[in-house]
Amino acid sequence: MKSIKTKFITFTLIITILCSALIGGITIKNMSELSDNASADVLNLLVRESASDLNGILGRIEQSVEVLADCIDDYVKTSNANPEASDLDMISEYMDPMLLNAADVTDGCIGVYIRYSTDIAAPDAGLFYTKTSENGSLNPFPCTDISIYEPYDMEHVGWYYIPRDAGKPTWMMPYYNSNINVYMISYIIPLYIDGTFIGIVGMDIDFRMFEGLVREISAYDSGFAYLTDTNFNIVYHPTLPLNTTPEQENIKFREVYDEYVLEDYNGNLFHYDYNGVDKVYTYRTLKNGLNLCITVPEDDINKNLRNALTHIVLTSIIAAVVFSVLTVVICGTITKPLKKLTTEARKIAQGNLDIKIDVHTKDEIGILADTLQKTTGELNLYIDKINKIAYLDSLTGVENKTAYDAAVKQLNENIGCGISFAIAVLDLNDLKKTNDTLGHYYGDMLIANAAKLIQTAFAGCPVYRIGGDEFAVIIYGSNSANSDALRKNLETAIEAQRERDGEQHISIACGIAEFQPDTDQCYADVFTRADNEMYENKSKMKASAQN
């Protein structure tokens, strides 16, 4: 016959497995959808931020060239220059230092130039500064003779004819400039005087700078970025050669979408097959017309999903184990409170009343635990009363030396915490004379009466008998600064006793010292001053009595 504990564990395991299967199935479905959405969000955020960084660099290049064009325009307007050779020379002389300055402040610049129209100047007229070595500075370089090349010769004169024919600022697609043997991109602005084309001003940028920036972009484990032209022909790729077309590598790209449509397209990701590997990509078009593409194998993206599935299985196993353990624990909740009660009862029997019975069940066991806890509380109160009696002086009823030592310890612990207090040290005069002449019984009566007088004078303050005829009073709070008033109280109380008892009056020497936080390091510093003052008072009283 199976025990209740075995049945409960079996039932819990079955429920755990069924719930894990149900929750796991729903989780797998939802996570698959979330994985697709998340990968789209990640890649599009990455390409958007990366494109923004690259556009920032392109924008600064545009700004540099636009500043040069504006300077030429301002000079032409202020000097009334004409499209004539002499005026063009003046423009060149004026712009010479500005070209170098613009190049110095533009990242990646390897060339800057002003070239004049062949209709109004010689075919090699203008200024041209370029870097003749990779780490060199900009130096003047002979201008290309435009007339010896055909307009369609992109490698030699495309930089002149394309912006001239476009009639507007133009970004050149990456090209190999055969004049200086560098692969570059260029930004060029056509120049006009009164509607007449007079030439161009432009800047060449080493394309290797952009390759380096794109090379640093990564996604997931093996995703990377590359650059294409408007037809998605490769202009930079980590593995594919320059000018590779999608058709050449059998990359089944979908139709190219513009950015607006891309935002609404199937999670913003394009899917294609490359050499049997399923991949996804997304892109953004840059200021200069290039496309920044980021591609990732689908296995990289789905790896997170596979890991999640593994975690679900492991979690289900762990949950089954945990719930089994919990079942055992729950089954033990019936006997565990009784074991606790037995343990605490043994402690009580051994005299340990500082116990806390941690049983809060709402049943008979809980009631028993609560009753036992209350019983120990009552016992503690009774013992506290006994302890208080132990702290009282049996003769005078004031607190004794043990209580005084505890109070001193507490004060020392609180020194420096902003407390204020004063100490009154009092000593009964002529006790020995009373003991010698009238006996110790009358001496004890004298001590008891002195204690009452001190309690009356220092009402509300704890009074301690710290020796045979010596008392101390700890004065807390605002009363600590009223030493004169307290002495007056004592004198008044003694005078009242003197009037009542005649010659059998009580004489008490008193010294009071207030705690000084700037100089006192401990209780003893205050007590010493009060004790010294008490002895001075005692000496004065004796001297007065002799006179």
Disulfide bonds with the S-S distance in Angstrom:
none
